[in-house]
Amino acid sequence: MMTIEDDIRNSIKILKDGGVILYPTDTLWGLGCDATSSVAIEKIIKIKTRNESKGFILLVNGVAMLERYIRDVPRTAYELTGVSESPLTIIYPEGKNLAPGVCNADGSVAIRICNEEFCNELIGRFRKPVVSTSANISGMSSPANFSEISQDIIRSADYVVKYRQNDRRKFSASPVIKVEKNGVFTIIRM
């Protein structure tokens, strides 16, 4: 029987090899890859038939990792993260040390500090941010749980995590807030 440990080991191997995983996050199930690998990013763009100029959401396991991939984190971002009771994605003004295609056309990048057992362990052991884009073709509705993911998406992943596949709770995307360098923020999605 597969365990969380098996899923983490298998996922890390795929991520290190530039592959794509299908995995549960603190919100929706996502397609994930190494956010520093241009080869892996190209694979996800192809799977999702996604516009190459649109950036991705990344998951990190804490502030220390966040700071390695964001140039000058605005104080407001720390404050918003500290008071949010649910998963919160923040669009930061400027990413760094990431693969081409990860950031938006203006250089900004969306990152969420993940607080979910599987993701935290996976990201912590992988030691790099992991892309988290909804497990669907661009423009289609996001699946609320594993049972709603299309077979085409499932087949496209190099590894499908077993953990939480039978969880039928309905999950939704996180709120998204864009924070400017000067600390001014805009709510993008609630």
Secondary structure, DSSP 8 states (H G I E B T S, - for coil): ---HHHHHHHHHHHHHTT--EEEE-SSSEEEE-BTT-HHHHHHHHHHHT--TTS--EEEESSHHHHHHHBSS--HHHHHHHHH-SS--EEEES-B-S--TTSS-TTS-EEEEE---HHHHHHHHHHTS-EE-EESS-TTS---SSGGGS-HHHHHHSSEE--TTTT---------EEEE-TTS-EEEEE-
